[in-house]
Amino acid sequence: MTPEFVNKWRIFPRLLLAAFVYLWAESTMWFMSIPEPNTAQGVFISAVWGALALFANFYFSTGGKDA
């Protein structure tokens, strides 16, 4: 596997995005399963959603460039 191949297909950013989406989904399901969530849990899940938006923005804004 050459560095050009890794850059062209963006393997590592895609793996990181997939892992983050999995963790985002798991934390969202955890939060929705809590009968009465408190403020700290709400702030935590809001931070996770915000981090997903930032990570996705970074991923999409860095794509489409020739390697």
CYANA upper distance limits for C-alpha pairs under 8 A (distance plus 0.5 A):
  1 MET  CA      5 PHE  CA      6.98
  1 MET  CA      6 VAL  CA      7.73
  2 THR  CA      6 VAL  CA      7.04
  3 PRO  CA      7 ASN  CA      6.64
  4 GLU  CA      8 LYS  CA      6.43
  4 GLU  CA     67 ALA  CA      6.93
  5 PHE  CA      9 TRP  CA      6.58
  6 VAL  CA     10 ARG  CA      6.14
  6 VAL  CA     11 ILE  CA      6.19
  6 VAL  CA     12 PHE  CA      8.22
  7 ASN  CA     11 ILE  CA      7.79
  7 ASN  CA     67 ALA  CA      6.33
  8 LYS  CA     66 ASP  CA      7.59
  8 LYS  CA     67 ALA  CA      6.00
 10 ARG  CA     14 ARG  CA      6.72
 11 ILE  CA     15 LEU  CA      6.69
 12 PHE  CA     16 LEU  CA      6.63
 13 PRO  CA     17 LEU  CA      6.52
 13 PRO  CA     59 TYR  CA      7.56
 14 ARG  CA     18 ALA  CA      6.56
 15 LEU  CA     19 ALA  CA      6.66
 16 LEU  CA     20 PHE  CA      6.58
 17 LEU  CA     21 VAL  CA      6.56
 17 LEU  CA     55 PHE  CA      8.09
 17 LEU  CA     56 ALA  CA      7.99
 17 LEU  CA     59 TYR  CA      8.44
 18 ALA  CA     22 TYR  CA      6.75
 19 ALA  CA     23 LEU  CA      6.81
 20 PHE  CA     24 TRP  CA      6.47
 20 PHE  CA     52 LEU  CA      7.84
 21 VAL  CA     25 ALA  CA      6.59
 21 VAL  CA     52 LEU  CA      7.94
 22 TYR  CA     26 GLU  CA      6.71
 23 LEU  CA     27 SER  CA      6.57
 24 TRP  CA     28 THR  CA      6.58
 24 TRP  CA     48 VAL  CA      7.06
 24 TRP  CA     49 TRP  CA      7.72
 24 TRP  CA     52 LEU  CA      7.83
 25 ALA  CA     29 MET  CA      6.67
 26 GLU  CA     30 TRP  CA      6.62
 27 SER  CA     31 PHE  CA      6.62
 27 SER  CA     45 ILE  CA      7.60
 27 SER  CA     48 VAL  CA      8.46
 28 THR  CA     32 MET  CA      6.70
 28 THR  CA     45 ILE  CA      7.40
 29 MET  CA     33 SER  CA      6.70
 30 TRP  CA     34 ILE  CA      7.25
 31 PHE  CA     37 PRO  CA      7.84
 31 PHE  CA     41 GLN  CA      7.90
 31 PHE  CA     42 GLY  CA      8.44
 31 PHE  CA     45 ILE  CA      7.63
 37 PRO  CA     41 GLN  CA      6.57
 37 PRO  CA     42 GLY  CA      7.25
 38 ASN  CA     42 GLY  CA      6.89
 39 THR  CA     43 VAL  CA      6.65
 40 ALA  CA     44 PHE  CA      6.65
 41 GLN  CA     45 ILE  CA      6.80
 42 GLY  CA     46 SER  CA      6.65
 43 VAL  CA     47 ALA  CA      6.68
 44 PHE  CA     48 VAL  CA      6.85
 45 ILE  CA     49 TRP  CA      6.75
 46 SER  CA     50 GLY  CA      6.63
 47 ALA  CA     51 ALA  CA      6.51
 48 VAL  CA     52 LEU  CA      6.75
 49 TRP  CA     53 ALA  CA      6.92
 50 GLY  CA     54 LEU  CA      6.81
 51 ALA  CA     55 PHE  CA      6.50
 52 LEU  CA     56 ALA  CA      6.46
 53 ALA  CA     57 ASN  CA      6.56
 54 LEU  CA     58 PHE  CA      6.70
 55 PHE  CA     59 TYR  CA      6.63
 56 ALA  CA     60 PHE  CA      6.56
 57 ASN  CA     61 SER  CA      6.44
 58 PHE  CA     62 THR  CA      6.72
 59 TYR  CA     63 GLY  CA      7.07
